Structures are given as structure tokens and as C-alpha cells.
Amino acid sequence: MLSAEEIAIVLLSLKVAAASVVFSLPLAAAAALVLARGRFPGKTLFDALIHLPLVLPPVVIGYFLLLGFGRKGPFGAFFEQVLGLTFAFRWTGAALAAGIMGFPLMVRAIRLAIEAIDPRLESAARTLGAGPWRVLASVTLPLAMPGIIMGSLLAFARSLGEFGATITFVSNIPGETQTLPLAIYNFTQSPGGDAAVLKLCAISVLLSLAALAASEWMNRRSRGFAAARSLL
Amino acid sequence: MNLEVSIRRQLGATDLNVDFAADAPVVGLFGRSGSGKSSVVNAIAGLLKPEAGRIAIDGEVLFDAAAGINLPPERRRVGYVFQDALLFPHLSVKKNLLYGAPGTGMRIGFDAVVGLLGIEPLLERSPAALSGGEKQRVAIGRALLSQPRLLLMDEPLAALDNQRRQEVLRYIEALRNELRQPVVYVSHAVSEITRLADHVVLMNEGSVLAHGSVHEIFNRADLRPYTGRYEGGALIEAEAVAHDTSYFLTRFRFSGGELVAPGMDTPLGTRVRIRIRSRDVSLATERPSGISIRNVLEGEVTGVSESGGAIIEAQVRLGQEHVPARISRQAMDELGIAAGRRVFVLVKAIAFDKRSVGFTA
């Protein structure tokens, strides 16, 4: 069975992934809304910027985070002094790195879901007396829910596997920033670590399969939902 | 309801330039597809912003470009029934109905609307499980429950088959007659407009060609190319006076005599408008005998319009009404049809159906 150390690694990984999804979700939903419904100059640039983590080497993102959110970085200093939140070499930094790496996946899924909603449903809600915020909460977001769930799962799975940006930004500190992939890497570097590597790999596979199954289940549900809507 | 619309807006290649004022319970916006009717209702609802102009309902300004007034849709209290219902797919019928209901101080109550539209059995269903006609009835109920001072209906029957169309049309008549709900009704179908509208705004290529009472617009010969040659004819104000229960016929009296039509469910004494299509009207110079045609009315030709083709149109005065008859030019010459001539107007009883008779509120 798993040792206390291994359980701690799994729990830390889940905590990092959960935090990264929870905190990036509102931002991703807002970005998706702006990209799906907004019309403004510079939209293409904004779109490209959001997609950067998908195309840049993770190490580059990690280094930018180190520059920006390190103790002496402009954002890092701000968060530490104003909100008392430190990212450098902390699990919060691992969550930030994972959140940024998963962000484009989340935005994409939500954006597609919003674009599939007939904007006239929102117009109909307006004529029934609902202001823009109520329309968002009662029509747009509920109808985009399959995309929101899908995007969250994708980002969660991406977070569980995050390596390059995390190790560059917050290093590989056991008990603090050493998530599953980092721990596996560590054991491969130490003599006699093969058994531990295999065990952690198995856990990794199980977690990924669970996330995949959940996303497939959600996907099927959302397709059923879309089919029901197409009957209208 | 008093509605003033005076707006301008560029829409692709056409220039929307609409100007009318109407004081009537039901205003019909009538014209071919692409004539700008939907843009006008979208502007009234606040979903389309005109470049210039003014929109007011009962004196309250919804939009005034010069004064910088542009109320958002949710503050206009204007209901909207779209062609394809647009029910919220994630909400039950009941939740759809209550979406815009203010909860307190409702002039139009939930039970009244559900009863009027016959949607009680549908309340717990999902919109996906409804037929086209049911969806449209729920959409009408949803708009009514938001307590609108004006209800916009944009081709609400266009997506339905003929049978559903008659079904929903009856409910729309009921909301006009029973709830006294002011309506702007958009359609390109003559039968819907003549049945429902009191005031008609005739639109063509983005502007108003003519507007006035439904009687006036559909009886004007110069508008015939727009009100429909094939469907064109007279609109007669009449009253149901007798039902023949053995032959299932209904008799209507108007200023020029009586008309017999297949049995309608019109209560006796009801004021109705009857549409007579000019292609259903024949003329005779003597009272014919031994003929199956039930309606034979004597009148006087007041004018003939001909353009040299095979078909001419003769206007015949019957009491205070003018009925146009489309006949061949050859028949005109043989019978000597000309202004001042006494003639008999012949119309088969079965030329009338439910679509040609509209109740007036």
C-alpha cells in the first residue's frame, strides 16, 4: 500500500489542481464570454495571448512566472504586501503555474459552449425584463454548463500533469511543491527508486483515467443536452 | 394603445425609414419578407438601435435619438413572441412561463393565462417535448405574464403547419378579445392580418407605403399589388344573424344585404370582418336562376380597371361596401360591364372559410 509520504504527494497534487481550477474558472468564464460575444479592437491579440501557454514551452512560462511573481517580481511583491499571498516556492505558486497552463483549455471549452447558444435566447430574456447580469446567470451560464464542466475537467487533468512551468517557478520541494510528476522525476533520479516510480505512475494513470471517464460522461450528457436543444 | 414610430436606420443595402402613428388595439405590420417589418419590431423592443428618430407608447418615450433616450429592452415592458418560440431549453414550461413574471401586482394572472392558452397539462414538461403549436402557445403565455403594455408578435405562425396555425390563431384572438392585450402583429399573410389587425401598416422595401384601418388598406385598389393580387379582395364589416343547424350554414348581414357562409362558431350578434377575394366574385347582368351559388346580391358598378390583359377588375358597390370582381376582359365586353351598370354579384358560399372571417373586438 501507499506510504504516508506517497499519500501526501497525491493529496498535494489534488490540492494544487483543485485550487488552480477553482481560481481560474471565473477568469476563464469571463475571457470566454468576452471572446464569444464581445466585439472590440484587439480581440485577435487577446485571443492569441490566452493561447500562449498552449504553444510556448512550459519552461518559458515558468521562467516568466519567476520574473513576475517571484518575491522581487512586480506582481509577486504586490500580492505579498497587499494580500499576504506568497507564490515563490510555495504550493500556491504550483497552483498558479498549473492554472495558467490549463487556462487556454478551459477558455476554449467554455467559449465553444457559449458560441453554440442562440443569442436570441438572451434577447428573449431581455424582453422579459431581465437585465444583462440576470441573463448571464439564468440563461447564458446554465446553457454553457456542459462546456464549463468539460473545461474544468480538462484543466484539472492538465494541472495534475504539470511539470515544466512548476519546477521552473517553484522548484521541487517535498511536502510543498512536489506534485506527482515532480516526485516521479525525483525517484527516477535516485538509486533504488524504481518501485516508488512504478507505484506513482500507477496512481497517475488511475487519476488520469478517472478524469477522462468523468469528462467522457459529462461530454455524453452535454451531447444529449445539445440533441434535446436541436429539437427546438 | 397609442404607438408612435418614426425611425431611420441603414440595414445592409436597404434603408429603413419608417414613420407611422397608430391608435388601435391590434396594429398589423404587413409586407413581403425583407420589407423591414422585423426590424421595426426589434427597434420597438430595444433589440435594434435606430440611427435616428423616436418611439413612444401611450406618450412614454422608449427611444429618442435627439434627446439621447434609449431604454434597454428590460425596461420597456414590451413583450416579444418570436417566430420560433425561443423557449429556454434548460427550464420547464412552468419556469419558462414565470421567467418574466413580476410576482406581485400582476394584471394578467398565471391561472388566467394558463387557462386561456390551454397549457395546463404542459406545465411540468421540458420545451423539447412540445409540439410547434404548444411551444408557440407557451411563448405567448411567457410574454403575457411579463405584464407587457404592448406585445410584439413577429410571424408567430410562420413556423407552423396549417392546422397548428388555426389552433394558435384562435388563442391569439382570445388574448385580444378577452385580455384586451395591445398587440403589434407582424405577418406577410393577408388572412392573418385581416383577421387580427385593426390598424394596418403596409411596408415595402424598408418604408411605410400606407397605413390606416384594415378596412381602408385592404379595400384600396391602388395598393392591390402589395396587398396581394391573388388574395386581394374586399373586407366587409358584418354581423352574424343566423345559424342554419340542418345545413350548417351561417348568415351574416351587412349594409349591402346578407351573405351565406359555411357554419362558423361565431356567436349571433358578433361583429365580424369578412374577406371576399375578388377572384371568387362573378358578375351577371340578370338575376340568375337554377344556380348553385348561394350569394346573389344586386349592386352598381362604380369603375373598371383594365390594363389590356386578359383580366379586368370591376368595382361594385353593395350598400356602403365596394367589392372588386376579377373577371375576363372578354366577359366585360360581352356583358357591357361599365361604370353605372346594375349587376348581380355572385359568390359561392363555400368561398368563405374560417380564415376569411375575423372577429372584431
Chai-1 contact restraints between the chains, C-beta under 6 A:
chainA,res_idxA,chainB,res_idxB,connection_type,confidence,min_distance_angstrom,max_distance_angstrom,comment,restraint_id
A,R120,B,L86,contact,1.0,0.0,6.0,A-B,restraint_1
A,L121,B,L86,contact,1.0,0.0,6.0,A-B,restraint_2
A,S123,B,L47,contact,1.0,0.0,6.0,A-B,restraint_3
A,A124,B,L86,contact,1.0,0.0,6.0,A-B,restraint_4
A,R126,B,P73,contact,1.0,0.0,6.0,A-B,restraint_5
A,R126,B,E74,contact,1.0,0.0,6.0,A-B,restraint_6
A,T127,B,A45,contact,1.0,0.0,6.0,A-B,restraint_7
A,T127,B,P73,contact,1.0,0.0,6.0,A-B,restraint_8
A,T127,B,Y80,contact,1.0,0.0,6.0,A-B,restraint_9
A,L128,B,Y99,contact,1.0,0.0,6.0,A-B,restraint_10
A,L128,B,G100,contact,1.0,0.0,6.0,A-B,restraint_11
A,L128,B,S146,contact,1.0,0.0,6.0,A-B,restraint_12
A,G129,B,E74,contact,1.0,0.0,6.0,A-B,restraint_13
A,G129,B,G100,contact,1.0,0.0,6.0,A-B,restraint_14
A,G129,B,S146,contact,1.0,0.0,6.0,A-B,restraint_15
A,A130,B,E74,contact,1.0,0.0,6.0,A-B,restraint_16
A,G131,B,E74,contact,1.0,0.0,6.0,A-B,restraint_17
A,P142,B,H90,contact,1.0,0.0,6.0,A-B,restraint_18
A,L143,B,H90,contact,1.0,0.0,6.0,A-B,restraint_19
A,A228,B,A128,contact,1.0,0.0,6.0,A-B,restraint_20
A,R229,B,P89,contact,1.0,0.0,6.0,A-B,restraint_21
A,L231,B,A128,contact,1.0,0.0,6.0,A-B,restraint_22
A,L232,B,P89,contact,1.0,0.0,6.0,A-B,restraint_23
